[in-house]
Amino acid sequence: MKTVHRLTDPWQRKLVDRILDAYERTGTYRGDTKRNQNIRVPVEEIFPAYDRDDADLEKLRMFEASMMALEKISPVRIVYRDKRIRSEFREFTVPAGSVEPALYTLADRKPKRDIHAAQIALYEKYRGRNSVLDAFIGEQEELLRSDKNAWFLPEAAEDVLRTVDFIVGNSGNILYREISISLFGDSKYLEKRGILSKALRVLKKYGEYDFVEADFDARKEYEDAVLAEYSVYENPTYVNFNGNGEIVFQNGTRLDLKSGVPVAVRSDRLADIVKIRVFADTVLTIENLTSYNRLQTDAFQLYLAGYHNHARQEFLVRIHKQNPDIRRWLHFGDIDPDGFCILENLRSRTGINFQSYCMDLSWLKKYRAYTKKLNGNDRVKARNLIQEGKHVEILGYMLEQDEKLEQEIISWKEST
């Protein structure tokens, strides 16, 4: 029976790994050349101190013995600086055509093409689940068939595929740790193993949203908004509102609402509400929390938290359907291009014709002393809205004067 050798010596392992890495970049490996290629590795790449005067002579002797032992059990050959004396190494060489399977067997390693083929088979198991996964899988398989690495290592890839599949198919409010224990039996697995961040990479690139990362001040805010599109949250979310009205739950519980008394209902309880009555002729959504807490009007007020999520969207739509006597639907946000993008997003996602509140040119001029300069994203958004014929006057003024205004100064000054 033929003896099967396995590498245990670290120098031998280092050299064989270098050779295999180099081989997988050759035409011989890819099968697109008929030339006799040789792979060469300088001795200094394996033993950096080889030519130094202060090299440890005992280690040097052990290294040379290790390389000569490797030569006996493999196609690797030592090239000497003087072929006659054969005392000092110059490099190691091996014909590319002799690498397979000998060196892979020695290194107990599979050719990258075999690893990639196994990965493609894994991705194919998840094809057809949803459009996000299909787009992701298509790109990963293209990389693998080109003998390039996929985004994720094989040991993480299936966890990511399972997680994305779960999130995209989710239909009710759910928390990170609930997903984690459902899929992996460990409430901290998603975050501890970095699977959630990898799944977010997929969702951000291949999902379709009415917002982009530039719309947010911080990456986490953007990622929270992406997950909220699938009703996935780190912690329970609440819809905050105040004003005169009444809410009736399925179990008969009746909640009287009073103007100036803020109320927060957990998002997953909104489905339990069977009736929403608003005793006001105006609904006012407010972009930022500071202004929501400061502002007191006769309107029924709701905190929007920037780009609104499904919970707030559905709540507004239900109010609209159940209260046909409401005459005005207003939105109060920052007087900047992003504030007007949020207003347009609010209109398109709810189907309600919201009008701006305290966001016209007179307010920008009144509080000009508190304005800030536009950034690059502001200018892009302003020009895009102008091209669509929306808010042309005030956005044109912003671009010309290089000014924008946060809403908090208006809610503060106007309430004092």
N, C-alpha and C positions, 0 to 999 in steps of 0.2 A: 504493500500500500504506500502511495506517495505521501511524504510528509508535508503537511500544510503549516507553513510558518506564519506567525503573527508578530507584528512589531511591538516590542516593549521598550526598546532603547529610545530615549527622547531625541537624540540626534538623528537616528535613522528615521523616526517618525516625521521629524521636521523636514528632512530632505525629501522623503517620498511625498509628503503633502505638497511641498513646493513644486515638485515635478508634476503631480496630478493637476494642480491648479494651472500650471503653464500648459499642460497637455490639453485641458478643456478649452483653451483659447486658440488651439491650432486647427488648421484645415483638415488634418488627419482625423481629429476627433469629430469634426463636423461632416467629414466625408466629401469635402469639396476640393480635394487636391490629390494628385497622384505623385507629388514630389516626395522624396525620402527626407522627411524632416527629423532633425535632432533637437532634443531639449537639453539645454545646458544650464547648470546652476554653479556659479562661482563658489569656491570654498568658503569665502568670507561671509556669504549669506547664511551659512549653517554654523560656522564657528568664527565669529567676528574678530577674535583676537589671534587668529592663525598666524599672521605675519608680524605681530607685535613682539618687541624684544622682552616685554615684561609678561608674556603669556605664561600661564601655569603649565610647566612642562609635563607634569603628571596627567593633567586634564588633556593636554594636547596628545599625549601618547594614547590615552583611552579613546579619544575622538578618532584618531587614525585607525585604531583597532576596530572600532565600531563600523567605520566606513568600509574597511576591507572585509568584515564579516557580511555586511549587506551585499557587497559585490558577489559573494559566493552564492547567495540565495535569490538573486534578482538579476534583471537585465541592466541594472545600473552599473556604469563603469567609471573608474577613477582615471582622470587624466593627470599625468604627472608633468611637472615643469621640465624635467629632463627625463626623457623616455628611457635612457640608458641606466641612469642611477636609480630612478623610481623611488625617490625618498621624500620629495615635497609635492603635496597636492596643488593642482591649479584649479580644477573644476570637476564636476560630475556630469556625466552625459548618459543619455539613453535614447535609442531610436524611438520616435513617436509610435511607430508601428508595433513596438514591443511592449508598450505600456499595458494594454489590455490583453488578458485580464490579470496579468501577473501582479502589477503594483496595486491594483484595487483589492485584490485578495490579501496581499501583505498588509495593507492599511485597514483592512476590514471596512472598506468604504465603497459606496455605490457610485457609478458614473452619474454626473448631474442629470443627464438625459433620462436615466431611470427614475431618479427622484422626481423630476419634473413630470414624467408620465404618470407617476402615482398621484401627484398633486392634481393633475388634470382630471383624473378619475374621481378624485374627491370633489372637485368643483362641479363636475357633471351631475353628481348626486343632488345638487341644490338648484340645478337649472330648471326654469319654468315655475319657480315659487312666486316670484313677483318681479316687477320691472327693475327695481333697484338692484336686486341680486343678479338678474340677467345681465345688466350693463356692466356690473363689477366683474362677474365671471368671464364675460367675453373679453375684457381687457386683460385679466390675469392669464387666461389661457393663451392669448396672443403673445404675452411676455414669455410664458413657459415654452411655447412651441418655437420661439426664437432663441431658446436656450438662455433666457435671462431669468433672473430671480423674480418671483412674485412678491407682492407687497409684504406678505407675512410668512414667517417660518411655518413649515408643515404642522408643527405641534400646536400652533396658535390658530391656524387657518380655519379649522373646523369649528372651533369655539366662536370665532368671529362670524362665520356663516350662520351658525345656529342663532346667534344673538341678533344679527340683522334680520333674519327671517322672522324671529319672534316679534321684534320691535315693529317692523313694517306691517305685520299682520295683526298688531294689537288693536283692540277696539274699545277698551275702557281704561280709565285712569289706573296707572300702575307705577310703583316706585322701583328705583334701581335694584334695591336689595330683594324685592319680591321677584323680579326677573331672575336675579342671580340664583336664588334658592330654587326657583322653578326649573331652571335649566341645568344647574350644576350641583344642587343640594348643599350649597354653601352661600350664605347671604352676602359674604364679602368677596366672593370669587371674581365677579366682574371687575371690580375696581382693583383688587389686590393683584390680579394677573394682567392688568392693563387691557383687558378685553373690551371694556366699554369705550376707551379712547380709540381703539382700533376700529370698532364698529362705527363710531362717530366719523372717522375718516371716510368710511364707505358712504355713510348717509349724507355727509356734506357734499361729496362729489357727485353722487348719482341720484340723490333725491331732488325733487323740484319744489321750490319754495317761493313765496312772494317777497322774500327779503334776501340780502346777501350779507356777508360778514362785515363789510364796510359800514353797514347800518348800525353797528353796535360799538360801544366804547371798549368792550373787553371780549376776548375770545370765549370766555365761559358764558357770557350773556348770549352770544351767538349760538353756542352749542346747546345751551338750555332751551333756546327757542326752537332749534332743530328737533330736539327730543320731544318738546311740547307738541310739535306737529303730529306726533304719534301717541300723544297722551302719556308720555313717559316723563317722570319727574324724580328729582333727588329726594324731595320731601313733599308732603301734601301741599297743594296749591289752593288758594282761596280767591274768590271773587269778592272784591270790596266795593261797597256802594252805600249811599245814604240819600234820604229823601222820604217824602210822604208816600205811603203805599201799604201793600199787604201781600204776604206770601202764604200760600197754603200748600202743605206737604201731603204726600199720598196717605200717610197715616192719620190725616186730619189735623195735625198740628198747624196752628195759625200764628203767624208772626207779623205783628203790627210794626210798620216802619215809620219813623219820625224824622223829619228834617233836622239835620245837625247831629243825629245819633248814628255814627258809622256802624255798619254791619258787615261781617265777613262770613260767607258760606263756603264750606269746603267744596272744591270742584266736583268731587265724586258724589256729592249730595244734590247737585243741581238737577240731576235726572229725577230725583224724588219730588221735585216741585211740580205741582199740577196747575197752579194758578199764580200769576204775577199781576198784581194790580198797581198801577202807578197813578197817584193823585196829583199830577202835575201836567202841564201842557208841554213841558220841555224835558228832554233827556240830554245830559251833558257828560261826555266822556272826557277824561283828563289823562294826559300822557304820563306825567311824572308824579311820584308819590308826595313830594313836598307840596306841590300845588294842590293836589287832591286834599291833603290834610288842612291846608290853609284856606282854600276857597269855600265860601258859603253863599249859595244862591238859592233861588226858589225852585231850581230845577232838580230833577232826580239825577244824582251824580254817580258816576262809576269810574273807578280807577282802571285805566287801560294797561299800564305797565309797558309802554312802548308799543312794539308790534304785538297785537293781541293774539292770544292763543285760542284754541278751539272752545275752551270753557267760556271765556268772555264773549266770543263770537256767538255761540249758541244762546247764551243768556240774553244778549241784545236782540237777536232774531226773535226769541220767544216773547220778549217785552213788546216788540214791534207788532207781532201777530195778535197778541192778547189785549193790546191797548190802542185801538185805531184812532182814538181821540187825541193822541199826542200830536201836536202841531209842528214842533220843531225838534230836530235832532242836530245837536251841536258837538263840535270837538274842539278842545282847547289843548294846544301843544306848543312846542318850541317854534319860534319864528325862524326857522332855518330850513334848508332843502329837505333834510331828513324828516322834520315835522310835517311837511306837506306830503312826503312819500307815505308817512304813517296815515295821514288823512285819506289819501287815495286808496291805500291798502284796506282801511276800515270800510270805505264805501264798497269796494269790490268784493270783499269777503262776506259782508253782511247783506248786501243788496239794498242798504238803506242810504238815502241821499243826505249824508251828514254835511253840514256847513261849518265853516271855521268860526271860532269864537275867540275874540281878542287876538287875532292873528293877521289882521290886515296891515297895510302900510302905515296907517296912523300910529299904531302901537310901536312899530319898529322905530319910527321917527321920535315918538314921545320919550322912549327910553334909550335913545341913541348912545347916551353916556355909558351904558352897560353892555354895548355890543362887543362882539369878538369878530376876528377875521375868519373868512372861509378857508377851509382846507381843500385839498385836491378832490376828495370824494364829494364834498359839498358842491363843488363846481360841476362835476360830472352829473350829479343828480339834478341840479338846477337846470342844466342844459337839456337833459332828457325830458324833464317835465315841460319845459318851454316848447320843445319840439312836438310834444303831444298836445300843445295848446292849453296847458293847465297852469293856473296861477302865474300867468305871464308877467303881469305888471310888477308884483312884489318880488318875484324871483329875478326879473331883469334888474330891478333896483338893487337887490342884494349883490348880484354879480358886478354891477357898475360901482357900487360904493364899498364893496368888500366888507359887508356887515351881516351879522346874524345875531339873534337874541334868544336866550333861554327863558322859558316861561315863568320860572320861579320869581323873577324880579317883578313881573306884572302881578301875579297873585299876591305877593307880599305888599307891594306899594298900593295896590288898589283896595286892599282890605284894611289899611290903616287910616 
